[in-house]
Amino acid sequence: MYPFILFSQEIEMAPQERVEYAALIGIDWADKKHDFCLGVVGTDKTEAGVMASRPEAVDAWVNQLRKRFQGRKVAICLEQSKGALQAS
């Protein structure tokens, strides 16, 4: 058995601003295509789809989201095995 230490420490944290998202999106990031699942907040509506992995295709998809959700924030969870993704 491995030894372990239990400890307790109070940490003071600044209050977090509550963010209201228009949609929750999960993306399976891959080399040739990206699968996604999108849930519209406040509804039972979910969608699934596929986009090409080309930067132009991702850019077009993001612009569609901006129009559809009128610039409101969306939350994205990204699954990828390697590499980096930058957002602007």
N, CA, C and O atoms as a printed pandas DataFrame, in Angstrom:
     atom_number atom_name residue_name chain_id  residue_number  x_coord  y_coord  z_coord
0              1         N          MET        A               1    0.850   -1.176    0.000
1              2        CA          MET        A               1    0.000    0.000    0.000
2              3         C          MET        A               1    0.897    1.241    0.000
3              4         O          MET        A               1    1.939    1.280    0.653
4              5         N          TYR        A               2    0.455    2.251   -0.755
5              6        CA          TYR        A               2    1.226    3.487   -0.849
6              7         C          TYR        A               2    0.771    4.470    0.223
7              8         O          TYR        A               2   -0.428    4.594    0.472
8              9         N          PRO        A               3    1.699    5.164    0.857
9             10        CA          PRO        A               3    1.307    6.159    1.857
10            11         C          PRO        A               3    0.692    7.380    1.171
11            12         O          PRO        A               3    1.034    7.698    0.032
12            13         N          PHE        A               4   -0.191    8.039    1.851
13            14        CA          PHE        A               4   -0.765    9.264    1.316
14            15         C          PHE        A               4   -0.978   10.244    2.447
15            16         O          PHE        A               4   -1.004    9.873    3.621
16            17         N          ILE        A               5   -1.130   11.490    2.077
17            18        CA          ILE        A               5   -1.308   12.550    3.062
18            19         C          ILE        A               5   -2.646   13.227    2.790
19            20         O          ILE        A               5   -2.947   13.592    1.654
20            21         N          LEU        A               6   -3.421   13.387    3.810
21            22        CA          LEU        A               6   -4.664   14.137    3.700
22            23         C          LEU        A               6   -4.439   15.520    4.284
23            24         O          LEU        A               6   -3.823   15.656    5.342
24            25         N          PHE        A               7   -4.923   16.528    3.617
25            26        CA          PHE        A               7   -4.797   17.862    4.175
26            27         C          PHE        A               7   -5.995   18.687    3.747
27            28         O          PHE        A               7   -6.686   18.361    2.782
28            29         N          SER        A               8   -6.221   19.733    4.465
29            30        CA          SER        A               8   -7.331   20.628    4.176
30            31         C          SER        A               8   -6.784   22.041    4.175
31            32         O          SER        A               8   -6.002   22.427    5.044
32            33         N          GLN        A               9   -7.205   22.792    3.199
33            34        CA          GLN        A               9   -6.750   24.172    3.110
34            35         C          GLN        A               9   -7.891   25.012    2.556
35            36         O          GLN        A               9   -8.508   24.643    1.557
36            37         N          GLU        A              10   -8.167   26.119    3.187
37            38        CA          GLU        A              10   -9.183   27.026    2.675
38            39         C          GLU        A              10   -8.558   27.908    1.613
39            40         O          GLU        A              10   -7.478   28.467    1.806
40            41         N          ILE        A              11   -9.235   28.025    0.513
41            42        CA          ILE        A              11   -8.747   28.852   -0.592
42            43         C          ILE        A              11   -9.812   29.896   -0.895
43            44         O          ILE        A              11  -10.976   29.568   -1.120
44            45         N          GLU        A              12   -9.401   31.140   -0.897
45            46        CA          GLU        A              12  -10.329   32.203   -1.238
46            47         C          GLU        A              12  -10.282   32.428   -2.737
47            48         O          GLU        A              12   -9.224   32.696   -3.306
48            49         N          MET        A              13  -11.435   32.315   -3.367
49            50        CA          MET        A              13  -11.500   32.474   -4.820
50            51         C          MET        A              13  -12.406   33.652   -5.162
51            52         O          MET        A              13  -13.400   33.915   -4.484
52            53         N          ALA        A              14  -12.046   34.336   -6.204
53            54        CA          ALA        A              14  -12.872   35.439   -6.688
54            55         C          ALA        A              14  -14.140   34.866   -7.312
55            56         O          ALA        A              14  -14.090   33.807   -7.938
56            57         N          PRO        A              15  -15.265   35.540   -7.154
57            58        CA          PRO        A              15  -16.507   35.048   -7.772
58            59         C          PRO        A              15  -16.364   35.012   -9.292
59            60         O          PRO        A              15  -15.785   35.915   -9.897
60            61         N          GLN        A              16  -16.888   33.980   -9.881
61            62        CA          GLN        A              16  -16.839   33.826  -11.336
62            63         C          GLN        A              16  -18.076   34.462  -11.966
63            64         O          GLN        A              16  -19.183   34.357  -11.438
64            65         N          GLU        A              17  -17.869   35.114  -13.089
65            66        CA          GLU        A              17  -18.989   35.674  -13.826
66            67         C          GLU        A              17  -19.753   34.524  -14.479
67            68         O          GLU        A              17  -19.148   33.636  -15.081
68            69         N          ARG        A              18  -21.059   34.540  -14.362
69            70        CA          ARG        A              18  -21.889   33.497  -14.968
70            71         C          ARG        A              18  -22.001   33.774  -16.461
71            72         O          ARG        A              18  -22.362   34.873  -16.880
72            73         N          VAL        A              19  -21.684   32.758  -17.252
73            74        CA          VAL        A              19  -21.735   32.899  -18.703
74            75         C          VAL        A              19  -22.952   32.141  -19.229
75            76         O          VAL        A              19  -23.141   30.967  -18.912
76            77         N          GLU        A              20  -23.753   32.797  -20.011
77            78        CA          GLU        A              20  -24.916   32.171  -20.638
78            79         C          GLU        A              20  -24.525   31.771  -22.055
79            80         O          GLU        A              20  -24.240   32.624  -22.896
80            81         N          TYR        A              21  -24.517   30.486  -22.305
81            82        CA          TYR        A              21  -24.161   29.980  -23.634
82            83         C          TYR        A              21  -25.411   29.732  -24.467
83            84         O          TYR        A              21  -26.453   29.334  -23.946
84            85         N          ALA        A              22  -25.291   29.970  -25.758
85            86        CA          ALA        A              22  -26.389   29.710  -26.688
86            87         C          ALA        A              22  -26.412   28.248  -27.103
87            88         O          ALA        A              22  -27.470   27.699  -27.412
88            89         N          ALA        A              23  -25.234   27.615  -27.110
89            90        CA          ALA        A              23  -25.135   26.222  -27.532
90            91         C          ALA        A              23  -23.952   25.553  -26.849
91            92         O          ALA        A              23  -22.982   26.208  -26.467
92            93         N          LEU        A              24  -24.052   24.230  -26.705
93            94        CA          LEU        A              24  -22.969   23.406  -26.188
94            95         C          LEU        A              24  -22.569   22.455  -27.305
95            96         O          LEU        A              24  -23.413   21.744  -27.851
96            97         N          ILE        A              25  -21.280   22.438  -27.647
97            98        CA          ILE        A              25  -20.821   21.696  -28.816
98            99         C          ILE        A              25  -19.657   20.798  -28.442
99           100         O          ILE        A              25  -18.724   21.226  -27.762
100          101         N          GLY        A              26  -19.715   19.565  -28.883
101          102        CA          GLY        A              26  -18.604   18.630  -28.735
102          103         C          GLY        A              26  -18.063   18.300  -30.111
103          104         O          GLY        A              26  -18.830   18.014  -31.031
104          105         N          ILE        A              27  -16.752   18.337  -30.258
105          106        CA          ILE        A              27  -16.134   18.062  -31.565
106          107         C          ILE        A              27  -15.106   16.946  -31.411
107          108         O          ILE        A              27  -14.247   16.987  -30.530
108          109         N          ASP        A              28  -15.211   15.954  -32.283
109          110        CA          ASP        A              28  -14.199   14.904  -32.403
110          111         C          ASP        A              28  -13.272   15.346  -33.531
111          112         O          ASP        A              28  -13.590   15.187  -34.709
112          113         N          TRP        A              29  -12.131   15.899  -33.159
113          114        CA          TRP        A              29  -11.180   16.509  -34.094
114          115         C          TRP        A              29  -10.312   15.426  -34.709
115          116         O          TRP        A              29   -9.692   14.653  -33.980
116          117         N          ALA        A              30  -10.253   15.351  -36.032
117          118        CA          ALA        A              30   -9.469   14.312  -36.704
118          119         C          ALA        A              30   -8.753   14.890  -37.917
119          120         O          ALA        A              30   -8.901   16.072  -38.228
120          121         N          ASP        A              31   -7.983   14.061  -38.595
121          122        CA          ASP        A              31   -7.186   14.526  -39.735
122          123         C          ASP        A              31   -8.022   14.861  -40.966
123          124         O          ASP        A              31   -7.779   15.878  -41.618
124          125         N          LYS        A              32   -8.994   14.028  -41.290
125          126        CA          LYS        A              32   -9.732   14.198  -42.545
126          127         C          LYS        A              32  -11.098   14.835  -42.374
127          128         O          LYS        A              32  -11.595   15.493  -43.288
128          129         N          LYS        A              33  -11.711   14.646  -41.210
129          130        CA          LYS        A              33  -13.029   15.227  -40.960
130          131         C          LYS        A              33  -13.204   15.440  -39.467
131          132         O          LYS        A              33  -12.509   14.830  -38.653
132          133         N          HIS        A              34  -14.134   16.306  -39.118
133          134        CA          HIS        A              34  -14.444   16.587  -37.723
134          135         C          HIS        A              34  -15.935   16.310  -37.514
135          136         O          HIS        A              34  -16.783   16.927  -38.160
136          137         N          ASP        A              35  -16.246   15.386  -36.614
137          138        CA          ASP        A              35  -17.636   15.112  -36.254
138          139         C          ASP        A              35  -18.011   16.035  -35.105
139          140         O          ASP        A              35  -17.194   16.313  -34.227
140          141         N          PHE        A              36  -19.262   16.510  -35.117
141          142        CA          PHE        A              36  -19.693   17.362  -34.022
142          143         C          PHE        A              36  -21.103   17.007  -33.580
143          144         O          PHE        A              36  -21.899   16.452  -34.336
144          145         N          CYS        A              37  -21.381   17.348  -32.329
145          146        CA          CYS        A              37  -22.718   17.240  -31.762
146          147         C          CYS        A              37  -23.005   18.581  -31.105
147          148         O          CYS        A              37  -22.179   19.103  -30.357
148          149         N          LEU        A              38  -24.165   19.128  -31.385
149          150        CA          LEU        A              38  -24.517   20.464  -30.923
150          151         C          LEU        A              38  -25.837   20.401  -30.180
151          152         O          LEU        A              38  -26.816   19.853  -30.686
152          153         N          GLY        A              39  -25.863   20.956  -28.989
153          154        CA          GLY        A              39  -27.095   21.082  -28.215
154          155         C          GLY        A              39  -27.446   22.543  -28.063
155          156         O          GLY        A              39  -26.611   23.347  -27.649
156          157         N          VAL        A              40  -28.680   22.892  -28.395
157          158        CA          VAL        A              40  -29.138   24.267  -28.248
158          159         C          VAL        A              40  -29.617   24.447  -26.812
159          160         O          VAL        A              40  -30.518   23.739  -26.364
160          161         N          VAL        A              41  -29.022   25.388  -26.094
161          162        CA          VAL        A              41  -29.354   25.622  -24.692
162          163         C          VAL        A              41  -30.810   26.062  -24.577
163          164         O          VAL        A              41  -31.294   26.876  -25.365
164          165         N          GLY        A              42  -31.495   25.510  -23.584
165          166        CA          GLY        A              42  -32.887   25.867  -23.337
166          167         C          GLY        A              42  -33.883   25.046  -24.131
167          168         O          GLY        A              42  -35.089   25.274  -24.043
168          169         N          THR        A              43  -33.384   24.083  -24.911
169          170        CA          THR        A              43  -34.267   23.216  -25.682
170          171         C          THR        A              43  -33.785   21.772  -25.546
171          172         O          THR        A              43  -32.721   21.512  -24.985
172          173         N          ASP        A              44  -34.568   20.856  -26.058
173          174        CA          ASP        A              44  -34.155   19.449  -26.131
174          175         C          ASP        A              44  -33.530   19.147  -27.481
175          176         O          ASP        A              44  -33.256   17.988  -27.792
176          177         N          LYS        A              45  -33.302   20.174  -28.285
177          178        CA          LYS        A              45  -32.810   20.001  -29.649
178          179         C          LYS        A              45  -31.314   19.705  -29.665
179          180         O          LYS        A              45  -30.514   20.452  -29.104
180          181         N          THR        A              46  -30.953   18.606  -30.316
181          182        CA          THR        A              46  -29.545   18.281  -30.546
182          183         C          THR        A              46  -29.358   17.978  -32.023
183          184         O          THR        A              46  -30.280   17.533  -32.706
184          185         N          GLU        A              47  -28.169   18.224  -32.494
185          186        CA          GLU        A              47  -27.830   17.991  -33.894
186          187         C          GLU        A              47  -26.474   17.314  -33.958
187          188         O          GLU        A              47  -25.641   17.485  -33.068
188          189         N          ALA        A              48  -26.262   16.559  -34.996
189          190        CA          ALA        A              48  -24.954   15.950  -35.236
190          191         C          ALA        A              48  -24.587   16.216  -36.683
191          192         O          ALA        A              48  -25.457   16.300  -37.549
192          193         N          GLY        A              49  -23.300   16.348  -36.939
193          194        CA          GLY        A              49  -22.859   16.605  -38.301
194          195         C          GLY        A              49  -21.378   16.360  -38.464
195          196         O          GLY        A              49  -20.676   15.968  -37.533
196          197         N          VAL        A              50  -20.931   16.603  -39.672
197          198        CA          VAL        A              50  -19.533   16.399  -40.029
198          199         C          VAL        A              50  -19.074   17.609  -40.829
199          200         O          VAL        A              50  -19.821   18.132  -41.655
200          201         N          MET        A              51  -17.848   18.052  -40.584
201          202        CA          MET        A              51  -17.253   19.102  -41.405
202          203         C          MET        A              51  -15.877   18.629  -41.862
203          204         O          MET        A              51  -15.225   17.834  -41.185
204          205         N          ALA        A              52  -15.456   19.117  -42.990
205          206        CA          ALA        A              52  -14.124   18.787  -43.489
206          207         C          ALA        A              52  -13.080   19.402  -42.569
207          208         O          ALA        A              52  -13.359   20.388  -41.887
208          209         N          SER        A              53  -11.901   18.839  -42.544
209          210        CA          SER        A              53  -10.863   19.345  -41.644
210          211         C          SER        A              53  -10.078   20.519  -42.221
211          212         O          SER        A              53   -9.153   21.020  -41.584
212          213         N          ARG        A              54  -10.438   20.954  -43.410
213          214        CA          ARG        A              54   -9.756   22.104  -44.010
214          215         C          ARG        A              54  -10.079   23.385  -43.226
215          216         O          ARG        A              54  -11.212   23.556  -42.778
216          217         N          PRO        A              55   -9.119   24.269  -43.057
217          218        CA          PRO        A              55   -9.365   25.509  -42.319
218          219         C          PRO        A              55  -10.549   26.309  -42.873
219          220         O          PRO        A              55  -11.296   26.920  -42.109
220          221         N          GLU        A              56  -10.718   26.306  -44.179
221          222        CA          GLU        A              56  -11.830   27.061  -44.788
222          223         C          GLU        A              56  -13.177   26.484  -44.357
223          224         O          GLU        A              56  -14.126   27.233  -44.126
224          225         N          ALA        A              57  -13.265   25.166  -44.247
225          226        CA          ALA        A              57  -14.518   24.519  -43.837
226          227         C          ALA        A              57  -14.834   24.834  -42.384
227          228         O          ALA        A              57  -15.986   25.107  -42.044
228          229         N          VAL        A              58  -13.825   24.799  -41.527
229          230        CA          VAL        A              58  -14.020   25.120  -40.112
230          231         C          VAL        A              58  -14.420   26.584  -39.972
231          232         O          VAL        A              58  -15.314   26.905  -39.189
232          233         N          ASP        A              59  -13.779   27.466  -40.711
233          234        CA          ASP        A              59  -14.097   28.890  -40.676
234          235         C          ASP        A              59  -15.539   29.134  -41.114
235          236         O          ASP        A              59  -16.251   29.918  -40.488
236          237         N          ALA        A              60  -15.966   28.478  -42.169
237          238        CA          ALA        A              60  -17.347   28.633  -42.654
238          239         C          ALA        A              60  -18.340   28.139  -41.600
239          240         O          ALA        A              60  -19.372   28.772  -41.378
240          241         N          TRP        A              61  -18.035   27.019  -40.953
241          242        CA          TRP        A              61  -18.912   26.466  -39.916
242          243         C          TRP        A              61  -19.031   27.425  -38.740
243          244         O          TRP        A              61  -20.126   27.656  -38.227
244          245         N          VAL        A              62  -17.895   27.984  -38.316
245          246        CA          VAL        A              62  -17.906   28.936  -37.203
246          247         C          VAL        A              62  -18.708   30.183  -37.579
247          248         O          VAL        A              62  -19.460   30.701  -36.755
248          249         N          ASN        A              63  -18.559   30.662  -38.794
249          250        CA          ASN        A              63  -19.331   31.834  -39.228
250          251         C          ASN        A              63  -20.828   31.541  -39.256
251          252         O          ASN        A              63  -21.634   32.420  -38.950
252          253         N          GLN        A              64  -21.211   30.314  -39.619
253          254        CA          GLN        A              64  -22.624   29.920  -39.564
254          255         C          GLN        A              64  -23.134   29.952  -38.123
255          256         O          GLN        A              64  -24.250   30.397  -37.855
256          257         N          LEU        A              65  -22.294   29.472  -37.199
257          258        CA          LEU        A              65  -22.681   29.516  -35.782
258          259         C          LEU        A              65  -22.865   30.959  -35.312
259          260         O          LEU        A              65  -23.817   31.264  -34.593
260          261         N          ARG        A              66  -21.959   31.842  -35.716
261          262        CA          ARG        A              66  -22.065   33.256  -35.321
262          263         C          ARG        A              66  -23.374   33.863  -35.800
263          264         O          ARG        A              66  -24.045   34.575  -35.052
264          265         N          LYS        A              67  -23.735   33.583  -37.042
265          266        CA          LYS        A              67  -24.997   34.107  -37.580
266          267         C          LYS        A              67  -26.188   33.477  -36.869
267          268         O          LYS        A              67  -27.104   34.174  -36.433
268          269         N          ARG        A              68  -26.166   32.161  -36.758
269          270        CA          ARG        A              68  -27.301   31.433  -36.172
270          271         C          ARG        A              68  -27.574   31.871  -34.744
271          272         O          ARG        A              68  -28.729   32.070  -34.367
272          273         N          PHE        A              69  -26.525   32.023  -33.945
273          274        CA          PHE        A              69  -26.691   32.363  -32.540
274          275         C          PHE        A              69  -26.442   33.840  -32.270
275          276         O          PHE        A              69  -26.249   34.241  -31.123
276          277         N          GLN        A              70  -26.444   34.637  -33.309
277          278        CA          GLN        A              70  -26.392   36.100  -33.251
278          279         C          GLN        A              70  -25.233   36.604  -32.386
279          280         O          GLN        A              70  -25.389   37.537  -31.598
280          281         N          GLY        A              71  -24.069   35.970  -32.550
281          282        CA          GLY        A              71  -22.872   36.414  -31.856
282          283         C          GLY        A              71  -22.796   36.039  -30.389
283          284         O          GLY        A              71  -21.819   36.376  -29.721
284          285         N          ARG        A              72  -23.825   35.336  -29.861
285          286        CA          ARG        A              72  -23.763   34.910  -28.455
286          287         C          ARG        A              72  -22.713   33.819  -28.294
287          288         O          ARG        A              72  -22.331   33.173  -29.270
288          289         N          LYS        A              73  -22.257   33.617  -27.094
289          290        CA          LYS        A              73  -21.196   32.637  -26.839
290          291         C          LYS        A              73  -21.711   31.215  -26.973
291          292         O          LYS        A              73  -22.857   30.908  -26.646
292          293         N          VAL        A              74  -20.823   30.356  -27.466
293          294        CA          VAL        A              74  -21.071   28.918  -27.486
294          295         C          VAL        A              74  -19.909   28.252  -26.752
295          296         O          VAL        A              74  -18.780   28.742  -26.786
296          297         N          ALA        A              75  -20.195   27.137  -26.091
297          298        CA          ALA        A              75  -19.153   26.377  -25.392
298          299         C          ALA        A              75  -18.760   25.202  -26.268
299          300         O          ALA        A              75  -19.621   24.493  -26.788
300          301         N          ILE        A              76  -17.458   24.997  -26.430
301          302        CA          ILE        A              76  -16.968   23.913  -27.276
302          303         C          ILE        A              76  -16.028   23.017  -26.470
303          304         O          ILE        A              76  -15.095   23.486  -25.818
304          305         N          CYS        A              77  -16.303   21.723  -26.535
305          306        CA          CYS        A              77  -15.432   20.712  -25.948
306          307         C          CYS        A              77  -14.774   19.980  -27.112
307          308         O          CYS        A              77  -15.462   19.468  -27.995
308          309         N          LEU        A              78  -13.471   19.932  -27.117
309          310        CA          LEU        A              78  -12.726   19.398  -28.254
310          311         C          LEU        A              78  -11.969   18.147  -27.845
311          312         O          LEU        A              78  -11.232   18.147  -26.860
312          313         N          GLU        A              79  -12.160   17.073  -28.619
313          314        CA          GLU        A              79  -11.413   15.837  -28.402
314          315         C          GLU        A              79  -10.400   15.702  -29.520
315          316         O          GLU        A              79  -10.751   15.696  -30.700
316          317         N          GLN        A              80   -9.144   15.595  -29.136
317          318        CA          GLN        A              80   -8.094   15.391  -30.132
318          319         C          GLN        A              80   -6.963   14.612  -29.484
319          320         O          GLN        A              80   -6.722   14.736  -28.283
320          321         N          SER        A              81   -6.275   13.814  -30.276
321          322        CA          SER        A              81   -5.204   12.996  -29.712
322          323         C          SER        A              81   -3.862   13.718  -29.710
323          324         O          SER        A              81   -2.978   13.377  -28.924
324          325         N          LYS        A              82   -3.702   14.713  -30.580
325          326        CA          LYS        A              82   -2.437   15.454  -30.618
326          327         C          LYS        A              82   -2.669   16.784  -31.330
327          328         O          LYS        A              82   -3.715   17.005  -31.940
328          329         N          GLY        A              83   -1.680   17.654  -31.240
329          330        CA          GLY        A              83   -1.751   18.915  -31.949
330          331         C          GLY        A              83   -2.402   20.018  -31.144
331          332         O          GLY        A              83   -2.937   19.791  -30.059
332          333         N          ALA        A              84   -2.346   21.202  -31.692
333          334        CA          ALA        A              84   -2.894   22.386  -31.018
334          335         C          ALA        A              84   -4.016   22.984  -31.860
335          336         O          ALA        A              84   -4.069   22.799  -33.076
336          337         N          LEU        A              85   -4.874   23.673  -31.216
337          338        CA          LEU        A              85   -5.952   24.388  -31.886
338          339         C          LEU        A              85   -5.985   25.787  -31.308
339          340         O          LEU        A              85   -6.007   25.955  -30.089
340          341         N          GLN        A              86   -5.988   26.786  -32.160
341          342        CA          GLN        A              86   -6.030   28.165  -31.706
342          343         C          GLN        A              86   -7.359   28.769  -32.094
343          344         O          GLN        A              86   -7.855   28.543  -33.198
344          345         N          ALA        A              87   -7.928   29.527  -31.202
345          346        CA          ALA        A              87   -9.179   30.213  -31.473
346          347         C          ALA        A              87   -8.929   31.708  -31.479
347          348         O          ALA        A              87   -8.031   32.216  -30.807
348          349         N          SER        A              88   -9.742   32.390  -32.252
349          350        CA          SER        A              88   -9.625   33.854  -32.255
350          351         C          SER        A              88  -10.960   34.487  -32.033
351          352         O          SER        A              88  -11.065   35.713  -32.003
